[in-house]
Amino acid sequence: MTELLPLPAFSTFRDPAGSVEVRPDGAYRSIHAPFDTEMLAFLATLLASELVAQGRLVASEVVSSPIAETLVLRHPRISFQSYPWEWSPGMWLAAAELTLSLCSDLVEQGWQLKDATPLNVLFQGPRPIFVDVLSIERGDPHQTIWLAYGQFVRTFLLPMLAYSRLGWPLRTSLTRRDGYEPEDVYPALSLASRLRRPALATVTLPSLLAKTKKGKAGKVTPRTVKDPDLAKQILLRTMRTLRNDMRHVTPGHRPSTWSHYAETANHYSDEDHGDKRRFVSDVLGKARPAKALDVGCNTGVYSNLAADAGAEVVSIDTDLQAVDRLYASLKVSGKNILPLCVDLAHPTPATGWENRESASFLNRCAGHFDIVMMLAVLHHLLLHNQIPMNRIAALCSELTTRHLIVEWVPPADPKFRELLRGRDALYDHITEAAFRGPLPSISRSSTS
């Protein structure tokens, strides 16, 4: 039996069947009786082994048996944890499709998912992995309703519908852990949208029925049929319908301010681009980083160079469409790059109960990267976000354990002038000499 350490800073505890504690050597899942016996039975199946081998389900190692009163499983840690509020639309769709395909395979073998939320999925590079094995339970062979259907609609389908039809940001899932109710979305939709797929079945009808049944709530009895094969086919059809609905509401790539920057940055010559790429490639070749952070990655030109040098890369940008374009390319190349929509000037905060369920972005970065790249991003922090240079330098020193590649953009650069907006006098202290010279120290208070 492995001795368990005290409760760490970040854990999950909402499932009555068990809890998870994330530690440096893995994620430890404690499972209470009577759910422990069912979990061991599932892990012993060929299906469980196949799902793990395919990389669709996280691996599980038994480190404590039910004889010790609590079953404890150890899962390998996903290298860098991300959250739905940092994902692009393509990543939301990939997580949804994994959830539905996994549930379909489980239903085929007499199992099912009792939970269906984006928080059950993590990404290893561009590949989604289902990590909540405790969501798996035996299915009733006669039941025709997927009990997690409503949760999938609230946490996957309606946020994407609201994003594509109404422009509600996906990042609002940070404060909407349980997603949207149909009544949240219905008033904002146009009449035409209310009558179109999939809003008609998932928003309009539920909202109208909720009004007619107000104050008449009673016990919900799942529908059953005598023929197990018929019940299975109905459930599988539900999965297919939800998958098609997710694909229907997930928008294609939309042009944005920066989503085509790599192709349209004509203030740099081809020679300038070539020199910059060669310099970065040479540095990466000498540094041989294991884990890299690319700040202001755009569509991933330099993230790909880092991946080609053997690094596991986390790429962040404030432009959701640029991140989505990068993710689409990674689905083809398969390179070990995790693209996230994160603003370093306003990084993802810790959230959840006591701010201890979901770690902040900076907390997840601590001690993780041995090289950080900040290419064509410094002037954005200095001018657009008004972050002093010494503060940027202090953060850089905390983000990397070894190397930093930072690009100085001179005040004569067109993009620098664009961000300056005539405030020359206010920022005339921002010079290359100041960039190269010693910076004043700052005192930093400790934060949890």
Buried (B, 14 or more C-beta within 10 A) or exposed (E): EEEBEEEEEBBBBEBEBBBBBBBEEBBBBBBBEEBBEBBBEBBEBEBBEEBBEEEBBBBBEEBBEBEEEBBBBBBBBBBBBBBBBBBBBBBBBBBBBBBBBBBBBBBEBBBBBBBBBBBBBBBBBBBBBBBBBBBBBEBBEBBBBBBBBBBBBBBBBBBBBBBBBEEBEBBEBBEBBEBBBBEBBBEBBEEEBBEBEBBEEBBBBBBBEBEEEEEEEEEEEEEEBEEBEEBBBBBBEBBEBBBEBBEBBBBEBEEBEBBBBBEEBEEBEEEEEEEBEEEBBEBBEEBEBBBBBBBBBBBBBBBBBBBEBEBBBBBBBBBBBBBBBBBBBBEEEEBBBBBBBBBBBEBBEBBBEEBBBBBBBBBBBEEBBBBBBBBBBBBBBBBBBEBBBBBBBBBBEEBBBEBBBBBEBEBEBEBBBEBBEEEEEEBEEBEEEEBEEEBEEEEEEEEE
